[in-house]
Amino acid sequence: MNLDLEKTNKELQDKSPEEIIKWAIEIAKNPIITTNFRPYEVAILHAVTAVKSDIKVIWCDTGYNTVQTYKHAELLIGKLNLNIHLFTPKQTVAHRNVVLGVPSIDDPKHQLFTEQVKLEPFSRAMKEHQPDVWFTNLRKGQTSFRDSIDIVSKSKDGMLKVSPFYHWLDSDLDTYLSERQLPNEFVYFDPTKVESNRECGLHS
């Protein structure tokens, strides 16, 4: 998909998330949305499915989510009638705990761990579904890398990444959720990160 990203982002800068999503759906042949049901994910899930109710929702579950996250996921899958496509690591958590555990970020094995629980399932999902447009909830101010992209960017695989809430703050999202009576959940754990402002490898 050949787009002038700079021109496109200027055109979309003052558009609402709904307008951005409608624009992307119109040019997409096979759009997807990815989620891990982390805090504020409900906003992007609600906004995108409001425009395209049957969009494929890719959930790469590491297997290390909190009880609260799994309960939140089940609630949202039912409430929003999500078309979930679940991808999990090829090895169970119990098996990995014996042979690898959860390596610290300074451990050389941390890269292998991240590959097993996050990158390989994601790669498998992309290979199976071959999307051209990928909706994400990336926002400015989350990491230095995310500050360097915009509403629309290209993934390293050439997919068009669309982040409708890119310029929104947490407070903006709080209002969005409150107005629509949507639940949020903050008890979330990502085993591939020890710092909240660190990239997991999918987006960088």
Summary of the structure (lengths in Angstrom):
residues: 204
radius of gyration: 16.8
end to end distance: 20.1
largest distance: 51.9
contacts: 581
relative contact order: 0.20
helix: 42%
strand: 12%
